[in-house]
Amino acid sequence: MKIGYVREIGFGIDIDIRRELLHIEGIFKIYADSENSREEYRKMLSILSNSDELFIWSIEELGDEQEEILEQWRSITSEIGANISVINCPVIKSKRDVPLEEKMVSDMALKILSYSAETSNKKLKELEKIYDEE
């Protein structure tokens, strides 16, 4: 089954637009969380199975920090056995039948982009503190 997940994040494309982009991809079972909630994410994980494919707009849907993103990716793909498709970065994929070279590129891209997501989030939080102090 195709399952989508979106969560409100502090920057980037609005959650409603990301939800619509998932609809365009043919995903109609979509779980959505606010920025400070992960309740729908936990519900989605509880029903996700090895025959499912999870569609997310970006890896930031999985977490704010590199370690969290990588752990969630590992949990979904290894423990649950579901596939993940990242719509805004198609090179990142977890398909089982991917050639070794594609898997290597996907793993490298995942690590680089999860690092980028964490550093961006840290910078945004620093800027928020500066603006809150003014």
C-alpha positions as CSV (number, residue, x, y, z in Angstrom):
1,M,0.0,0.0,0.0
2,K,1.2,3.6,-0.7
3,I,1.2,5.6,2.5
4,G,2.2,9.2,2.8
5,Y,3.5,11.2,5.7
6,V,4.0,15.0,6.1
7,R,4.7,17.1,9.1
8,E,4.7,20.8,9.6
9,I,8.3,22.1,9.7
10,G,9.6,25.6,10.5
11,F,10.7,26.3,6.9
12,G,10.1,25.0,3.4
13,I,7.0,24.1,1.5
14,D,3.7,24.4,3.4
15,I,2.2,21.2,4.7
16,D,-1.0,21.6,2.6
17,I,1.1,21.9,-0.5
18,R,3.2,18.8,0.4
19,R,-0.1,16.9,1.1
20,E,-1.3,17.9,-2.4
21,L,1.9,16.8,-4.0
22,L,1.5,13.4,-2.4
23,H,-2.1,13.3,-3.8
24,I,-0.6,14.0,-7.3
25,E,1.7,11.1,-6.8
26,G,-1.3,8.9,-6.2
27,I,-1.0,8.6,-2.4
28,F,-4.3,9.0,-0.7
29,K,-3.6,7.5,2.8
30,I,-1.7,10.4,4.3
31,Y,-0.7,11.0,7.9
32,A,0.0,14.5,9.0
33,D,1.5,16.1,12.1
34,S,1.9,19.6,13.4
35,E,5.4,20.8,14.1
36,N,5.4,19.7,17.8
37,S,3.5,16.5,17.5
38,R,4.4,13.0,16.3
39,E,1.1,11.3,17.2
40,E,0.1,10.6,13.6
41,Y,3.7,9.4,12.8
42,R,3.4,6.9,15.6
43,K,0.0,5.7,14.3
44,M,1.5,5.4,10.8
45,L,4.5,3.3,12.1
46,S,2.1,1.0,13.9
47,I,0.3,0.0,10.7
48,L,3.2,0.1,8.3
49,S,4.2,-3.3,7.0
50,N,6.9,-4.8,4.7
51,S,4.5,-4.7,1.7
52,D,4.1,-0.9,2.1
53,E,5.9,2.0,0.6
54,L,6.2,5.2,2.6
55,F,6.2,8.4,0.5
56,I,7.6,11.6,2.1
57,W,8.3,14.9,0.5
58,S,11.8,15.3,2.1
59,I,13.9,13.5,4.7
60,E,13.1,16.3,7.2
61,E,9.7,14.5,7.6
62,L,11.6,11.8,9.6
63,G,13.3,14.1,12.1
64,D,15.2,17.3,12.8
65,E,18.6,15.8,13.5
66,Q,20.9,13.6,11.4
67,E,20.9,10.7,14.0
68,E,17.1,10.8,14.3
69,I,16.6,10.8,10.5
70,L,19.0,7.9,10.0
71,E,17.5,5.9,12.9
72,Q,14.0,6.4,11.6
73,W,15.1,5.4,8.1
74,R,16.8,2.2,9.4
75,S,13.8,1.3,11.6
76,I,11.3,1.7,8.7
77,T,13.5,-0.1,6.1
78,S,15.2,-2.7,8.2
79,E,12.9,-3.5,11.1
80,I,9.6,-3.0,9.4
81,G,10.8,-3.8,6.0
82,A,8.9,-1.1,4.2
83,N,10.3,0.9,1.3
84,I,10.7,4.7,1.4
85,S,10.5,7.1,-1.5
86,V,11.7,10.7,-1.1
87,I,9.8,12.8,-3.6
88,N,12.0,15.8,-3.7
89,C,15.2,13.7,-4.0
90,P,14.5,10.6,-6.1
91,V,18.1,9.4,-5.8
92,I,17.3,8.5,-2.1
93,K,15.4,5.2,-2.2
94,S,15.2,2.1,-0.2
95,K,13.9,-0.3,-2.8
96,R,15.1,-3.9,-2.3
97,D,15.9,-4.6,-5.9
98,V,18.2,-1.6,-6.4
99,P,21.7,-2.3,-7.8
100,L,24.6,-2.0,-5.4
101,E,25.8,1.2,-7.1
102,E,22.4,2.9,-6.7
103,K,22.2,1.8,-3.1
104,M,25.6,3.3,-2.4
105,V,24.6,6.7,-4.0
106,S,21.3,6.6,-2.1
107,D,23.1,5.9,1.2
108,M,25.6,8.8,0.6
109,A,22.8,11.2,-0.4
110,L,20.8,10.3,2.7
111,K,23.7,10.9,5.0
112,I,24.6,14.2,3.3
113,L,21.1,15.5,3.3
114,S,20.4,14.5,6.8
115,Y,23.5,16.4,7.9
116,S,22.3,19.4,5.9
117,A,18.8,19.2,7.5
118,E,20.3,19.2,11.0
119,T,22.7,22.1,10.4
120,S,19.8,24.1,8.7
121,N,17.6,23.4,11.7
122,K,20.2,24.5,14.1
123,K,20.8,27.8,12.2
124,L,17.1,28.5,12.1
125,K,16.8,28.0,15.8
126,E,19.7,30.3,16.4
127,L,18.0,33.0,14.2
128,E,14.7,32.5,16.0
129,K,16.4,33.2,19.4
130,I,18.0,36.3,18.0
131,Y,14.7,37.6,16.7
132,D,12.9,36.7,19.9
133,E,15.4,38.7,21.9
134,E,14.8,41.8,19.8
